[in-house]
Amino acid sequence: MSEPLQSFLDQGTVFEGKIVFSGAVRIDGHFKGEACAEGTLVIGESGTVEADLELKRLIVHGRFKGSVTAKERVEVASGGQIEGEVAAPSFVVADGARITARIRMGEPAR
């Protein structure tokens, strides 16, 4: 992750709504809603995100449920979980990740 961390929702934080950002945001709490970003969203080990996402990059260590369209890539770390739909030119899955998703990859996401 090359962008500086702009915001952090710590464990125990619950946020519902729409977020728009340009750098990097890390969520270790619970977020439900929408996100639009020219940056990176990192879902920490204790993080849970239920959302529709349009962003540059998604890195999942926790749980993601919803749809994501990433301009560059989606990464799922060991122990990370994705359920829903993923569209990205690059999709990286570590050993131990759990994926239940419809995946479109190989061309730039729009």
C-alpha positions, 0 to 999 in steps of 0.5 A, a space after each residue: 500500500 503506497 498511499 498514506 493512511 488517512 482514516 482508521 475505524 478501530 475495533 468496536 466502531 460501527 459506521 453506516 453510510 457513504 464514505 468518499 476518500 482518496 488516500 488509504 482507509 483502514 477499517 477494523 470495526 464494522 462498516 455498512 453502506 457505500 464507498 467511493 475512492 481513488 485510494 485503498 480500503 484495507 479491512 483489518 482482521 477484526 473488520 467487517 464491511 457490508 457494502 458496495 465499493 468502487 475504489 482503486 484497491 481493496 485489501 481484505 484481512 477480515 470479512 467483506 460482503 457485497 460488490 466491489 469494483 476495483 480499478 487496480 486490484 483486490 487482495 485477500 489475505 490468509 483468513 480474509 473472506 469475500 462473499 458477493 461480486 468482485 470486478 478487478 483487473 487483478 485478483 490475488 488470493 492467499 492460501 487460507 482465504 475464503 471466497 464465495 463470489 462471482 469474479 470478473 478479472 483480467 481487464 480494467 474495471 470501469 
